[in-house]
Amino acid sequence: MTDYKQIFEKALSEACEKNDFSDDEKLFGIVKERTGTMEKRTFKWKKPAVTAAALAAAAALTVSVGAVANWDLAAFFTRYFNDSATQELADEGYFYSSENYAENNVPAASGTYPVMGETLEKDIFTAKILGIAGDTQDPMMLIDITVNDPEVAAASDVIGVYTQAIGTYEFENMREKYGKEFGKGVKDETDPSLFHVSVRVPPFWITQGEEVVFDIVSIHTLGLDGNDRGLSETDLAESGLPAKGNIVTSYHIDLESKAFGIPFDDVFSKVKAYNVGMQFRFTLPENILKEAPRKWYGLSDQLVFTADDTEFILMYSEFGAHSSYISLSCGIRENMEDYVKISGPEHARKFAEQFVLTADGVEYKPDIERAFTYRDTRADTNVMIENMCYLNLTFPPIDYENAQSVTLSANGVSYEIKP
């Protein structure tokens, strides 16, 4: 059987060094994020022993960066972000804090950049990275951001934060080719200037045991009355987002609309962007995250079926705590006219609606809004097949490790992913 994992890793490594990538090549970033070492040791921090006196002393402290222990930080994911999946993983021990970082005596970052646990101040903001938790599909970075302008801090109960986490070489030479992650910051219950932020980071770089650049690219707040209100297209461009009207931008604007609790059409008039570029650099151990079950499929064991005259072949699956991810190839499209027949959200949604993921008899439908198709115009990803197209689906999370059977079906054809 062809070792597609090895092909993926080799192809991506070579392509990253040699090529430029256009903005619409989404799958390159997705697959590169998800490609990594398959076997790793398990790293777990231990909850410290706590005496009654220590608990009493802690209770008297305001919930802030300096007063929160590792095991308190784990509860932040549910308390502030309604993310019980990450808290559960953190409670299992898959949490690496700034205290762990300091105890490990990690070599200083290159240059004069702050590391995990140190503070960085820029514009009206002060930021500190508290830790990272989760699995290798969706690691979540926990950050505290203080807004040092009382009026701005009082204008909203939340902030929007765009971040980028990639390798040092990638950051210094091709950062514009990689996407940004959006996270919502929630105001602390006792300190009106402090916002707790949880944001996903691409797992590829942080699981390699090499230095990573974590860049807080842009911080968005609700604008103040007067001239300080309004999110411009220039703000979006400097944040690394496409221009207004683009489909991807619409997705991000929708994220901000939901985060701030304002209508979609009001985002550009009510949100203020601060393009801060607050960069941290540090190296994390290779074994701090739980391995999300994943599988690469060879030609001899792939699901093949036809829908709307398009043949789909199962390529890759991954089952994390937050979602189940499936990628299928959908044929070679050598020209844009041919690709247009399956491209665009309306086609991706139409294809996605036909799929069902079944785990131990329970059926799950994909998130239609997150389905998309992609054409690998330069054979930068997957199996080095130029102009191959892919359909990418996101399902709800399932307990893959404990499930007796997992099946992917569409149009009467089923494949047992876990027999």
Secondary structure, DSSP 8 states (H G I E B T S, - for coil): ---HHHHHHHHHHHHHHH----TT-HHHHHHHHH---S-------------HHHHHHHHTS-SSGGG--HHHHHHHHHHHH--HHHHHHHHHT-EEEHHHHHHTT----STT---TT-EEEETTEEEEEEEEESBSSS-EEEEEEEE--HHHHHT-SEEEEEEEEEEHHHHHHHGGGS--EEEEEEE-SS-TTEEEEEEE--HHHHTTTSEEEEEEEEEEEE--SSTT----HHHHHHTT---TT-HHHHHHHHHHHHHHT--GGGHHHHEEEE---EEEEEE--TTSSB---EEE--GGG--EEEETTEEEEEEEEEE-SS-EEEEEEEEE--SHHHHHTT-SHHHHHHHHTTEEEEETTEEE---GGG-EEEEETT--STTS-TTEEEEEEEE----TTT-S-EEEEETTEEEEEE-
